[in-house]
Amino acid sequence: MPEHWKDISGFEGFYEVSSLGRIRSRSRYYYLGKGYHVKRFHLGVLLTQHKGPEGENRVRFYCRSQSYIRDVYEIYVEAFCKIDFGEDPQEEVTVFELDRIHESNTNL
């Protein structure tokens, strides 16, 4: 099965999630310093997933000098199933429902 990559909502241009549940940073150029005189290159890499307190897989993002921790299954569902976890808390998807949505995904 081929792996498809989509931008993560809120982190477009910085991070992507794959159809296999992997998350990576994107390769990009950025400017360093107050005057933005120095241009640097950031090579994209796969992010390490860590277990949360309830056993869920989580990743940590760094974007615009801030740190964000998000559940991998929430990122996956937002990108591939068109559900936004910020809109309606009653529309929340559990890990078990995600298994029914994408049964072939064993990484989540």
The 8 nearest C-alpha neighbors of each residue, nearest first, counted from 0:
[[1, 2, 19, 3, 18, 103, 104, 17],
 [2, 0, 3, 18, 19, 17, 4, 103],
 [1, 3, 18, 17, 19, 0, 4, 20],
 [4, 2, 18, 17, 1, 5, 19, 16],
 [3, 5, 17, 16, 15, 18, 2, 6],
 [6, 4, 15, 16, 17, 7, 78, 3],
 [7, 5, 15, 11, 14, 8, 16, 12],
 [8, 6, 15, 10, 11, 14, 9, 16],
 [7, 9, 10, 11, 6, 78, 77, 74],
 [8, 10, 11, 7, 6, 13, 14, 12],
 [11, 9, 7, 13, 8, 14, 12, 6],
 [12, 10, 6, 13, 7, 9, 8, 14],
 [11, 13, 14, 10, 25, 6, 15, 27],
 [12, 14, 25, 10, 11, 24, 15, 62],
 [15, 13, 24, 25, 23, 10, 7, 6],
 [16, 14, 6, 7, 5, 23, 22, 4],
 [17, 15, 22, 5, 4, 21, 7, 6],
 [18, 16, 4, 19, 21, 20, 3, 2],
 [17, 19, 3, 20, 2, 4, 16, 21],
 [20, 18, 17, 21, 104, 2, 106, 105],
 [21, 19, 17, 18, 106, 107, 75, 16],
 [22, 20, 17, 19, 16, 23, 45, 18],
 [23, 21, 16, 46, 15, 45, 17, 20],
 [24, 22, 45, 46, 44, 15, 14, 25],
 [23, 25, 14, 43, 44, 13, 15, 45],
 [24, 26, 43, 13, 14, 27, 23, 12],
 [25, 27, 43, 42, 41, 24, 28, 40],
 [28, 26, 41, 40, 25, 29, 42, 43],
 [27, 29, 40, 39, 41, 38, 30, 26],
 [30, 28, 39, 38, 40, 27, 31, 41],
 [31, 29, 38, 35, 37, 39, 32, 36],
 [32, 30, 37, 35, 38, 29, 36, 39],
 [33, 31, 35, 34, 36, 30, 37, 38],
 [32, 34, 35, 31, 36, 30, 37, 38],
 [33, 35, 36, 32, 31, 37, 30, 38],
 [36, 34, 32, 30, 31, 33, 37, 38],
 [35, 37, 34, 38, 32, 30, 31, 33],
 [38, 36, 31, 30, 35, 39, 32, 34],
 [37, 39, 30, 29, 31, 36, 28, 40],
 [40, 38, 29, 28, 30, 37, 41, 31],
 [39, 41, 28, 27, 29, 42, 38, 26],
 [40, 42, 27, 26, 28, 43, 39, 29],
 [43, 41, 26, 40, 44, 27, 25, 24],
 [42, 44, 26, 25, 24, 41, 23, 45],
 [45, 43, 23, 24, 46, 42, 25, 26],
 [46, 44, 23, 22, 24, 47, 43, 21],
 [47, 45, 23, 22, 44, 48, 58, 24],
 [46, 48, 49, 45, 58, 22, 59, 57],
 [47, 49, 58, 57, 56, 46, 50, 71],
 [50, 48, 57, 56, 58, 51, 47, 55],
 [49, 51, 56, 54, 55, 57, 52, 48],
 [50, 52, 54, 55, 53, 56, 57, 49],
 [53, 51, 54, 50, 55, 56, 49, 57],
 [52, 54, 51, 55, 50, 56, 57, 70],
 [55, 53, 51, 50, 52, 56, 49, 57],
 [54, 56, 51, 50, 53, 57, 70, 52],
 [57, 55, 50, 49, 71, 48, 70, 51],
 [58, 56, 70, 49, 71, 48, 69, 50],
 [57, 59, 48, 68, 69, 49, 70, 60],
 [58, 60, 68, 67, 69, 66, 61, 57],
 [61, 59, 67, 66, 68, 62, 58, 69],
 [60, 62, 66, 65, 67, 64, 59, 63],
 [61, 63, 65, 64, 60, 66, 10, 13],
 [62, 64, 65, 61, 66, 60, 10, 13],
 [65, 63, 62, 61, 66, 60, 67, 31],
 [66, 64, 62, 61, 63, 67, 60, 59],
 [65, 67, 61, 60, 62, 59, 68, 64],
 [68, 66, 60, 59, 61, 69, 65, 62],
 [69, 67, 59, 58, 60, 57, 66, 70],
 [70, 68, 57, 58, 71, 67, 59, 74],
 [71, 69, 57, 73, 72, 56, 74, 58],
 [72, 70, 74, 57, 73, 56, 75, 69],
 [71, 73, 75, 74, 70, 76, 107, 94],
 [74, 72, 76, 75, 70, 71, 77, 84],
 [75, 73, 71, 77, 72, 76, 78, 70],
 [74, 76, 72, 78, 73, 77, 79, 71],
 [75, 77, 80, 73, 79, 78, 74, 72],
 [78, 76, 82, 81, 74, 83, 75, 80],
 [79, 77, 75, 76, 81, 80, 74, 7],
 [78, 80, 76, 81, 77, 75, 18, 5],
 [79, 81, 76, 82, 77, 78, 75, 100],
 [82, 80, 77, 79, 78, 83, 76, 75],
 [83, 81, 77, 80, 76, 84, 78, 90],
 [82, 84, 77, 85, 86, 81, 87, 76],
 [85, 83, 86, 91, 82, 87, 88, 77],
 [84, 86, 83, 87, 88, 82, 91, 90],
 [87, 85, 84, 83, 88, 90, 82, 89],
 [86, 88, 89, 90, 85, 84, 91, 83],
 [87, 89, 90, 91, 84, 86, 85, 83],
 [90, 88, 91, 87, 92, 86, 84, 85],
 [91, 89, 88, 87, 92, 84, 82, 86],
 [92, 90, 89, 88, 84, 93, 87, 82],
 [91, 93, 96, 90, 97, 94, 73, 76],
 [94, 92, 96, 95, 97, 91, 72, 73],
 [93, 95, 97, 96, 98, 92, 72, 107],
 [94, 96, 98, 97, 93, 99, 92, 100],
 [97, 95, 99, 93, 98, 94, 92, 100],
 [96, 98, 100, 94, 99, 95, 101, 93],
 [99, 97, 102, 95, 101, 96, 100, 94],
 [98, 100, 96, 97, 102, 101, 95, 94],
 [101, 99, 97, 98, 102, 96, 80, 76],
 [100, 102, 98, 99, 103, 104, 97, 96],
 [103, 101, 98, 99, 104, 100, 105, 97],
 [102, 104, 101, 105, 98, 19, 100, 106],
 [105, 103, 102, 106, 19, 101, 107, 20],
 [104, 106, 107, 103, 102, 19, 20, 98],
 [107, 105, 20, 104, 19, 21, 56, 103],
 [106, 105, 20, 72, 104, 56, 71, 55]]
